[in-house]
Amino acid sequence: MSDHSTNIKRQFFNSLKRGTGEAYLILRDNPNIDFSDSITKGAITNYASDQQSEGSRAAYIYQFIKKVKQKEKIIKVVLAKLQVEKKDYWSLDQMCDLAVLFFKAGHTEAKTALYNRFDKNTLEGYEFCGKEQLMEIDGINGILKVAEIVGKKILEENESEDSYLIDTFQKRHKDLSVYGELAKASKKNKFIDAYHKSILENKWTFSKRRKFTKFSYELVKEKIEANKFRVISVDRANDLSIEDVEKLANEFLAEESKPKQELYLRFFSKRKFPFAYHPILKIASGKNPAKTRLIEFSVDALKYFSGKDIRQLALKKLEAQKNPFKYLDLLVSNYKKGDNKLLNEIVNRSDNYDFIHSIGFGYLDIYEANKTKECQQPLETIYKKMNCGLCRKNVVNLLLDNNVLSDTIRQEIKFDSNEEVRKLYKLTDKNGR
């Protein structure tokens, strides 16, 4: 194999693992290179950074499988792997999704493979998978199989099942009487009967509007005292009056417990501290106490303030630490023209996915607050190194907002693994950008 082919293959697999559309363009432009090994790896392994949030990349991978000469071979390997894989849930979920796509394309063996793996769900050491996919492939028969296997677990392991999957299926297939079929089958099968009773007792409600608890000083204070204050949105933090925010600020200044200080700063990372920032800067400049995230939240609280001393700390930490992700937000209100050079140097310190993901949030915060064409190089480098489709959407959005989205990236996002990123291509196409 030539060095050129080896490099092209390496480039293809790098893009595939990240989930970008570059892989599709490489495949299209190099029809004589065999990419089947990389495609197979991408099919049997979910390479997403946050697999739960990002979900399966089956549709993304299938676009490659459909185009290559080795399609039959890849499908055979994927279905074989599906039937023996025990533990890797998110990769199993992706392979189950691929089985559905294979079946719909005429590969009837995909249904057999899915049933074989589903039967193993009751065996010790096997992750439970394939419920939705079996329903999708085999309709009522698939539902009855799911009900039987899940019902067995309900009876033998004292578990329960809610009605979400059944109700979702019923909404999509209004011509079928799903509950009627389950009731009929329940009379002859004790496992299906247990499943049927469980979903009736645990009805899933499709809430149209989620009610939020209005935050107050008393609620924040109660959560801090109980050491249960973890997450608050900007909107909820803004529920509090100025007087209540000042009351929390004074309590923070009097607080000596480091863990408690962190909880107050979690609030002030979402609502600007009402007094001078210097006490918070003092914390951010020090060492992080064990078992706390005090530095991280003190920096988050400082993102609302500009000051020479804050910028000085930012430059010191960003230049000195190999991974300075904790300190990036110091630049949010203290960014100056030319800082893109430092940010680009930082992102080039490592190709590690976790490193890139950790600094990515800070880069997004900085350039959301500072609209400038200087964002192009750091954000493009982040884009080329990250394997998180959710973050990639935000990066592409920022490049678009600053009118610096390159034509190369614009062509790639059409084939991205993330649906929201693909939608951005339609937006650029509509606007002629």
C-alpha positions in Angstrom: 0.0 0.0 0.0 1.3 3.5 -0.9 2.0 6.1 1.7 -0.7 8.2 0.0 -3.3 5.5 0.5 -2.2 5.0 4.1 -2.5 8.7 4.9 -5.9 8.9 3.3 -7.1 5.9 5.3 -5.7 7.5 8.5 -7.5 10.8 7.7 -10.7 8.9 7.0 -10.7 7.0 10.3 -9.8 10.2 12.2 -12.8 11.9 10.8 -15.1 8.9 11.3 -14.2 8.7 15.0 -15.0 12.3 15.4 -18.2 12.0 13.4 -17.5 14.7 10.8 -18.6 14.7 7.2 -15.0 14.9 6.0 -15.0 11.0 6.0 -17.9 10.9 3.5 -16.1 13.3 1.1 -12.9 11.3 1.4 -14.8 8.1 0.6 -16.6 9.7 -2.3 -13.3 11.1 -3.8 -11.3 7.9 -3.4 -13.5 5.0 -4.8 -10.5 2.7 -5.3 -9.3 2.7 -1.7 -10.7 0.0 0.6 -12.0 1.8 3.8 -14.0 -1.3 5.0 -11.9 -1.9 8.1 -12.4 1.6 9.4 -16.1 1.5 8.5 -16.5 -1.8 10.4 -14.8 -0.4 13.5 -17.1 2.7 13.4 -20.1 0.4 13.0 -19.3 -1.9 16.0 -18.0 0.9 18.3 -19.8 4.1 19.2 -16.9 6.7 19.2 -19.0 9.7 20.4 -17.7 11.7 23.3 -21.0 11.7 25.2 -22.7 8.6 23.9 -25.8 8.9 26.0 -26.5 12.5 24.9 -25.4 12.2 21.3 -27.0 8.8 20.8 -26.4 6.2 18.1 -24.4 7.1 15.0 -26.0 4.3 12.9 -27.4 6.6 10.2 -24.0 8.3 9.8 -22.1 4.9 9.5 -24.7 3.5 7.2 -24.1 6.2 4.6 -20.6 4.8 4.3 -21.7 1.1 4.2 -24.1 1.8 1.4 -21.4 3.3 -0.9 -18.6 0.6 -0.6 -18.0 -2.6 -2.6 -17.4 -4.5 0.6 -21.0 -3.7 1.9 -22.0 -7.4 2.3 -18.9 -8.2 4.2 -19.3 -5.3 6.6 -23.0 -6.2 7.2 -22.0 -9.8 8.0 -19.3 -8.7 10.5 -21.6 -6.2 12.2 -24.4 -8.7 12.6 -22.0 -11.4 13.9 -20.6 -8.9 16.5 -24.0 -7.8 17.6 -24.9 -11.4 18.6 -21.8 -11.9 20.8 -21.2 -8.5 22.3 -22.0 -8.5 26.0 -21.1 -5.3 27.8 -20.7 -2.2 25.6 -24.2 -0.8 25.7 -23.9 2.2 23.5 -22.1 0.2 20.8 -24.8 -2.5 21.1 -27.5 0.1 20.7 -25.8 1.4 17.6 -25.5 -2.1 16.1 -29.2 -2.7 16.9 -30.0 0.5 15.0 -27.9 -0.7 12.1 -29.7 -4.0 12.1 -33.0 -2.1 11.6 -31.4 -0.2 8.6 -30.0 -3.4 7.2 -33.4 -5.1 7.5 -35.2 -2.3 5.8 -32.7 -2.5 3.0 -33.7 -6.1 2.4 -31.2 -8.0 4.6 -33.6 -10.3 6.3 -30.8 -11.9 8.3 -30.7 -8.7 10.4 -33.9 -9.7 12.0 -32.6 -13.1 13.0 -29.4 -11.6 14.4 -31.4 -9.1 16.5 -33.7 -11.8 17.8 -30.7 -14.0 18.7 -29.1 -11.1 20.7 -32.3 -10.2 22.3 -32.7 -13.8 23.6 -29.4 -13.3 25.5 -30.7 -10.4 27.5 -31.7 -12.7 30.3 -28.3 -14.3 30.5 -25.9 -13.2 33.2 -23.3 -10.6 32.1 -25.2 -9.4 29.1 -26.4 -5.8 28.8 -30.1 -5.5 28.0 -30.5 -4.0 24.5 -32.7 -4.0 21.4 -36.2 -3.3 22.7 -37.1 -0.4 20.4 -35.3 -1.9 17.4 -37.1 -5.2 17.7 -40.5 -3.4 17.8 -39.4 -1.4 14.8 -38.4 -4.5 12.8 -41.2 -6.9 13.7 -44.2 -4.8 14.9 -46.6 -6.7 17.1 -44.5 -9.9 17.1 -41.5 -7.8 18.2 -43.6 -6.2 21.0 -44.7 -9.6 22.2 -41.1 -10.8 22.3 -40.1 -7.7 24.2 -43.0 -8.2 26.6 -42.0 -11.8 27.2 -38.3 -11.2 27.9 -38.9 -8.1 30.0 -41.8 -9.7 31.8 -39.6 -12.6 32.8 -37.2 -10.1 34.4 -40.1 -8.4 36.1 -41.3 -11.7 37.7 -37.9 -13.2 38.5 -36.0 -10.0 39.5 -38.8 -7.9 40.9 -38.3 -5.2 38.4 -40.8 -2.9 36.7 -41.4 -1.3 33.2 -43.1 1.9 32.3 -45.3 2.4 29.3 -43.0 4.8 27.4 -41.9 2.5 24.6 -45.3 1.0 24.0 -47.1 4.4 24.0 -44.5 5.8 21.7 -45.0 2.9 19.3 -48.7 3.2 19.5 -48.6 6.9 18.6 -46.6 6.0 15.5 -48.9 3.1 14.5 -52.4 4.2 15.1 -53.8 1.4 13.0 -52.7 -1.2 15.5 -54.2 -2.0 18.9 -51.1 -2.6 20.9 -52.7 -2.8 24.3 -55.4 -5.1 22.9 -52.8 -7.5 21.5 -50.9 -7.5 24.8 -54.1 -8.2 26.8 -54.9 -11.1 24.5 -51.4 -12.6 24.7 -51.4 -12.1 28.5 -54.1 -14.8 28.9 -51.7 -17.4 27.6 -48.3 -16.2 28.8 -47.5 -15.3 32.4 -44.4 -13.2 31.4 -46.4 -11.1 29.0 -49.1 -10.7 31.6 -46.5 -9.4 34.1 -45.3 -6.9 31.5 -48.8 -5.8 30.6 -49.7 -5.2 34.3 -46.5 -3.3 34.9 -46.9 -0.8 32.0 -50.5 -0.2 33.1 -49.4 0.5 36.6 -46.5 2.7 35.5 -48.1 4.9 32.8 -45.7 7.4 31.2 -47.1 10.9 30.9 -46.1 12.9 27.8 -45.8 16.3 29.5 -46.3 19.2 27.0 -45.0 21.9 29.4 -42.5 21.3 32.1 -43.1 23.3 35.3 -40.1 24.9 36.8 -39.8 25.6 40.5 -39.4 29.3 41.0 -36.1 29.8 42.9 -36.0 32.0 46.0 -33.4 33.0 48.5 -34.9 30.5 50.9 -34.7 27.6 48.5 -31.1 28.4 47.5 -30.1 28.8 51.1 -31.8 25.5 52.1 -30.0 23.6 49.3 -26.6 25.1 50.3 -27.2 24.2 54.0 -28.1 20.7 53.0 -25.1 20.4 50.6 -27.5 19.7 47.7 -27.0 22.9 45.6 -25.6 21.6 42.4 -27.1 23.0 39.2 -29.0 26.2 38.5 -29.8 27.9 35.2 -29.3 31.6 34.5 -33.1 32.0 34.3 -33.6 30.4 37.7 -30.8 32.5 39.2 -32.5 35.6 37.9 -35.7 34.7 39.8 -34.0 36.2 42.9 -34.4 39.9 43.8 -31.3 42.1 44.0 -31.8 42.2 47.8 -31.7 38.4 48.0 -28.6 38.2 45.8 -26.8 40.7 48.0 -27.9 38.6 51.1 -26.3 35.5 49.5 -23.2 37.6 48.6 -22.7 38.8 52.2 -23.1 35.2 53.5 -20.5 34.0 51.0 -18.0 36.7 52.2 -18.6 35.5 55.8 -18.4 31.8 55.0 -15.1 30.1 56.0 -16.0 26.5 54.8 -14.4 25.9 51.4 -17.1 23.4 50.3 -19.8 25.9 51.3 -17.9 28.7 49.4 -18.0 26.5 46.4 -21.8 26.1 46.6 -22.3 29.9 46.8 -20.0 30.3 43.8 -22.1 27.8 41.9 -24.9 30.4 42.2 -22.6 33.3 41.3 -21.5 31.5 38.2 -25.0 32.1 36.9 -25.8 35.5 38.4 -23.3 38.3 38.7 -21.8 38.8 42.1 -23.2 42.2 43.3 -20.0 43.5 45.0 -16.3 44.0 44.1 -14.8 40.8 42.6 -11.5 40.9 44.5 -12.5 38.2 47.2 -13.4 35.8 44.4 -10.2 36.7 42.5 -8.2 35.8 45.6 -9.8 32.3 45.6 -9.2 31.9 41.9 -5.5 32.8 42.3 -4.9 30.2 45.0 -4.6 26.5 45.2 -7.7 24.3 44.8 -8.7 22.7 48.1 -9.0 18.9 48.0 -12.3 17.4 47.0 -13.8 20.8 45.8 -14.2 22.6 42.5 -13.7 26.0 44.2 -11.2 27.3 41.6 -13.5 26.3 38.7 -16.5 28.1 40.1 -14.6 31.1 41.2 -13.4 31.5 37.7 -16.9 31.0 36.4 -18.1 33.8 38.7 -15.3 36.1 37.4 -16.5 35.8 33.8 -18.8 38.7 34.4 -16.0 41.1 35.4 -13.2 42.9 33.5 -10.0 44.0 35.2 -6.3 44.2 34.6 -5.7 41.8 37.5 -8.1 39.2 36.2 -6.5 39.4 32.7 -3.1 39.1 34.3 -4.1 35.9 36.2 -5.7 34.6 33.0 -2.5 35.0 30.9 -0.3 33.6 33.7 -2.4 30.4 34.1 -3.1 29.9 30.4 0.6 30.1 29.5 1.8 28.0 32.4 -0.6 25.1 32.6 -0.6 22.3 30.0 -4.4 22.1 30.3 -5.7 25.4 31.6 -9.4 24.7 31.0 -10.3 25.9 34.5 -9.0 29.4 33.8 -10.3 30.0 30.3 -13.5 31.9 31.4 -11.2 34.6 32.9 -10.9 35.8 29.3 -14.7 36.1 28.7 -14.8 39.7 29.8 -11.1 40.3 29.4 -10.4 39.2 25.8 -8.2 41.4 23.7 -7.4 41.5 20.0 -4.6 39.0 19.4 -5.6 36.5 22.1 -6.6 34.1 19.4 -2.9 33.3 19.0 -2.6 32.1 22.6 -5.9 30.1 22.3 -4.7 28.5 19.1 -1.4 27.5 20.8 -3.3 26.0 23.7 -5.6 23.9 21.5 -2.5 22.6 19.7 -0.9 21.3 22.9 -2.8 18.0 22.6 -4.9 15.9 20.2 -6.5 14.0 23.1 -10.3 14.0 22.9 -10.8 14.7 26.6 -8.3 17.6 26.5 -10.1 19.1 23.5 -13.5 18.6 25.1 -12.5 20.2 28.3 -11.1 23.4 26.8 -13.9 23.6 24.2 -16.5 24.9 26.7 -14.2 27.8 27.6 -13.6 28.7 23.9 -17.3 28.7 23.3 -17.9 31.0 26.3 -15.1 33.4 25.1 -16.3 33.7 21.6 -20.0 33.9 22.4 -19.1 37.0 24.4 -16.6 38.4 22.0 -17.8 38.6 18.4 -14.6 38.7 16.2 -13.3 37.1 13.0 -10.2 36.1 15.1 -12.3 33.2 16.4 -11.8 31.3 13.1 -8.4 29.6 13.6 -8.9 28.4 17.3 -12.5 27.3 16.6 -11.6 25.5 13.3 -8.8 23.7 15.2 -11.3 22.7 17.9 -13.6 21.4 15.2 -10.9 19.3 13.6 -10.0 17.7 16.9 -13.2 17.1 18.8 -15.4 14.0 18.8 -18.4 15.6 20.4 -21.2 16.3 17.9 -23.1 18.4 20.4 -20.2 20.8 20.9 -19.4 20.8 17.2 -22.9 22.3 16.6 -22.0 25.2 18.8 -18.6 25.7 17.2 -20.1 25.7 13.7 -22.8 28.2 14.9 -20.1 30.6 16.2 -18.1 30.3 12.9 -21.4 31.2 11.1 -22.2 34.0 13.4 -18.8 35.6 12.8 -19.0 35.0 9.0 -15.9 32.9 9.0 -17.2 29.4 8.2 -14.9 28.0 5.6 -16.3 26.4 2.5 -14.4 23.2 3.5 -16.3 22.9 6.8 -19.5 24.0 5.1 -19.3 21.0 2.7 -18.5 18.6 5.5 -21.4 19.5 7.8 -23.8 18.2 5.2 -22.7 14.7 6.1 -22.0 15.1 9.8 -23.1 12.5 12.4 -25.1 15.1 14.3 -28.5 16.0 13.0 -28.4 19.6 14.3 -25.0 20.1 12.5 -26.5 18.8 9.3 -29.4 21.3 9.7 -26.8 24.1 9.7 -25.8 23.1 6.2 -29.4 23.6 5.0 -29.3 27.0 6.7 -26.1 28.0 4.9 -27.5 26.6 1.6 -30.7 28.7 2.0 -28.7 31.9 2.8 -26.2 31.2 0.0 -23.3 31.2 2.4 
